[in-house]
Amino acid sequence: MLKLDDLWERLIVGDESTAIEVKRGTDVGKSMLESISAFANEPDNGGGYFILGVERDTERLFPEYHIVGVDDVDKVQTTIATVCRDSIQPPLRPTIWTETRKGMTVVIAYIAEAQPHEKPVFVKSRGIMNGSYRRIGSTDQKCTDEDLAFLIQSRGHQSFDKTILPNTSIADFEPRAIQEYRNLRAKVNPTASELSYSDDELLDAIGALEMQNSQRCATVAGLLLFGKQTALRKYFPMTRVDYVRVPGREWLPDDRVDLEMREALILLIPRLINQIMEDLPKALAFSDSSPLREDLPLIPFRAIREAVVNALMHRNYRADRTTMVIKYSNRIEIHNPGYSLIAEERLGEPHATQSRNPRIADVLHDLNLAETKGTGIRKIRELMEQANLTLPLFESDRTKDGFTASLFTVHFFEQADIDWLTNFKDCNLKDEEARALVFIRKVGYINNSLFRELNRGVDTLEASRSLQRLRDLELISSQSKGAGTFYVPGKRMLVAEGGTLQVSEANPTYKSLSAGLNPTDKEVVPGLPIHIAEAVADIGHRATPDEIKYVVKKLCKWRALQVTEIAAILNRSRRHIQENYLRPMIRAGELRYTYPDNPAHPQQAYKTVGKSKRK
């Protein structure tokens, strides 16, 4: 367990988190119920700490905490122990102690993570369905149906993919898929004993068939791995993969699905991988052993294979939604039903794995279609780094029950990036900070976890200090609080050294046009039509709201823009533009999100709806 000094440093640098929550200490007991449940339930989080006798300065955007002490220490400790015993099911036994700083006493309570057979831990008065919580970032979130199913299944180690499907049989399996399993298994281990089994024996051995009422029926895993298209359509109508080719860098309403893929996973996985590899941009390469050139895909084959297998191995097959693969001009995105069962900040850590579909995972690992358990995301990052490509993004959304992997075809830290960094020579940037700025420039944002991935060997506290330093230098700005904090280009990145910023393909940034600059200068905003540039330059600082609104519409009609880009072009604060124009215009139906299902998406941008007419 951590002592106050360690907890305090983590709190000051990183704010409240998955493992820390602070309270004034005057109102304990009922106000702690949800957090107690969440700390005890969150898988592999190791529990959590309450620090009582601490006050946060709520007037500040960034965390500033002060120890104020607890007045009645004995009462607070008794209340916490009583609540954990009487109001939580099953009852918990917290570890509680006190520490003194500057004559003031702080109470610390540690809630250990419950054992699998004890979960879900819930607030007794609300019942298991409404009183069970998980700790996501610095918040306590009520368990979804899938959360509860996962926690309950963990008691008896019964996963959804082990479920028996009544009235099915081996006749629902695709013979080609069974034969492909044999072919792949023989390549991995030609002497594997199961290769000598009959089809019935083989499918029974790997858990694809199970006995029910004296009849061999398919399991969920068996049907998904080996099922005929007719059986898949009948039992899992939305488990197909939709493949979309988008010519630009954003999804537009006219973009439609190019391919619909529905077949046994054993056959689907190689087909989908080959389709993505065929569509990837190619780079020229020459071998030392041959004078002939070779066209190599920008993203390594193994990275694509891991991303595809991870998606189909870990997706939520209870959800009636498709897996979507979208090929943009600068990236591949895989959108999958099923949020990560591992906390987002722990993705890629050694041994950080929880399989939603363990039987499917076992088969794919036996066929060498996936890396060693728990290393898939780590391997993708390593492969992309070795290819000098921008670090991939992995985003988990519990609210929407989804997971997105984005693999970029944009190279990282080229000569142009080094030249661009000279804009900030006076900042004495460390190598780690320089890499972070280049990453933000190409991708649009960064967080603590991504900073650490960029800079191996840097821990959470070091990353937080570096990010705060970049923020204090106005190179980046924060977009949220707590464990969910991420950072986007700040004032100095947007208006660097007199306003001139180079433009990257993935994330263009602009200097302000309304600061007395020449609107016809094509280097100001590459590609911006002159009539729009003139309209921006005309509004100045005394423009009416209608005039600004008109220009915002014209800008967002020209192309989708992020709030930081619009604010920089108009030379106004991000908050002013967001609160007074973008949000009201979204509500009025005059603008639309490029990520409509996730308004808080770090790369959220705005596009005009319909025609833009000046009133």
Secondary structure as GFF3:
##gff-version 3
##sequence-region A 1 615
A	DSSP	alpha_helix	4	14	.	.	.	ID=ss1
A	DSSP	beta_strand	20	23	.	.	.	ID=ss2
A	DSSP	three_ten_helix	30	32	.	.	.	ID=ss3
A	DSSP	alpha_helix	33	41	.	.	.	ID=ss4
A	DSSP	beta_strand	48	52	.	.	.	ID=ss5
A	DSSP	beta_strand	54	56	.	.	.	ID=ss6
A	DSSP	beta_strand	65	67	.	.	.	ID=ss7
A	DSSP	alpha_helix	73	86	.	.	.	ID=ss8
A	DSSP	beta_strand	88	89	.	.	.	ID=ss9
A	DSSP	beta_strand	95	101	.	.	.	ID=ss10
A	DSSP	beta_strand	104	111	.	.	.	ID=ss11
A	DSSP	three_ten_helix	116	118	.	.	.	ID=ss12
A	DSSP	beta_strand	122	123	.	.	.	ID=ss13
A	DSSP	three_ten_helix	124	126	.	.	.	ID=ss14
A	DSSP	alpha_helix	127	130	.	.	.	ID=ss15
A	DSSP	beta_strand	133	136	.	.	.	ID=ss16
A	DSSP	beta_strand	139	142	.	.	.	ID=ss17
A	DSSP	alpha_helix	145	156	.	.	.	ID=ss18
A	DSSP	three_ten_helix	160	162	.	.	.	ID=ss19
A	DSSP	three_ten_helix	170	172	.	.	.	ID=ss20
A	DSSP	alpha_helix	175	188	.	.	.	ID=ss21
A	DSSP	three_ten_helix	193	196	.	.	.	ID=ss22
A	DSSP	alpha_helix	199	205	.	.	.	ID=ss23
A	DSSP	beta_strand	209	212	.	.	.	ID=ss24
A	DSSP	beta_strand	215	218	.	.	.	ID=ss25
A	DSSP	alpha_helix	220	226	.	.	.	ID=ss26
A	DSSP	alpha_helix	229	235	.	.	.	ID=ss27
A	DSSP	beta_strand	241	245	.	.	.	ID=ss28
A	DSSP	beta_strand	259	261	.	.	.	ID=ss29
A	DSSP	alpha_helix	265	279	.	.	.	ID=ss30
A	DSSP	beta_strand	282	286	.	.	.	ID=ss31
A	DSSP	beta_strand	293	297	.	.	.	ID=ss32
A	DSSP	alpha_helix	301	314	.	.	.	ID=ss33
A	DSSP	beta_strand	323	327	.	.	.	ID=ss34
A	DSSP	beta_strand	331	337	.	.	.	ID=ss35
A	DSSP	three_ten_helix	344	346	.	.	.	ID=ss36
A	DSSP	alpha_helix	358	366	.	.	.	ID=ss37
A	DSSP	alpha_helix	376	386	.	.	.	ID=ss38
A	DSSP	beta_strand	393	397	.	.	.	ID=ss39
A	DSSP	beta_strand	402	408	.	.	.	ID=ss40
A	DSSP	alpha_helix	415	421	.	.	.	ID=ss41
A	DSSP	three_ten_helix	422	427	.	.	.	ID=ss42
A	DSSP	alpha_helix	431	443	.	.	.	ID=ss43
A	DSSP	alpha_helix	448	454	.	.	.	ID=ss44
A	DSSP	alpha_helix	460	472	.	.	.	ID=ss45
A	DSSP	beta_strand	476	478	.	.	.	ID=ss46
A	DSSP	three_ten_helix	482	484	.	.	.	ID=ss47
A	DSSP	beta_strand	487	489	.	.	.	ID=ss48
A	DSSP	alpha_helix	491	494	.	.	.	ID=ss49
A	DSSP	alpha_helix	530	539	.	.	.	ID=ss50
A	DSSP	alpha_helix	545	558	.	.	.	ID=ss51
A	DSSP	alpha_helix	563	570	.	.	.	ID=ss52
A	DSSP	alpha_helix	574	577	.	.	.	ID=ss53
A	DSSP	pi_helix	578	582	.	.	.	ID=ss54
A	DSSP	alpha_helix	583	587	.	.	.	ID=ss55
A	DSSP	beta_strand	591	593	.	.	.	ID=ss56
A	DSSP	beta_strand	606	608	.	.	.	ID=ss57
###
